[in-house]
């Protein structure tokens, strides 16, 4: 038997410590939460993806009474990017959430497993690590790649 340690480097910073380019992306993610349709969870999520052509694509969660018919912010953004900019590669991702109290969540939240897998597909297509910023009102967690969110991901069969 052997044990394997899986470590993920996360950098925690305040908004004022972000670069102007990172602030632009995080602002887009926070703004995207306004487009959420979340009558069941009352939890609004926004995602912003910067593409290598300079475009920032956003998405928001869209709920449905038939729960599996809805989609998360991350997938709505990445699928929109893939459909409308098929040649563009992802360069960075930011994810924000507004809680049931209608305030920005104090601490960063991470994407669900399905979104991690979908985002990983686009990181693989990009051919390089795509940094991920998880946003909270109090701080921003930056991870070096989507793969770091899901180290034992399903990438080949």
Protein Blocks (a to p, Z undefined) as FASTA:
>chain_A
ZZdddddddddddfklpcfklmmmmmmmmmmmmmpccfknopacddddddfkopacdddd
dddfblmlpccfklmmmmmmmmmmmmbccfbdcdddddfkopacfbdcdddfklmmmmmm
mmmmnopacddddddfkbccddfbfklmmmmbcfbZZ
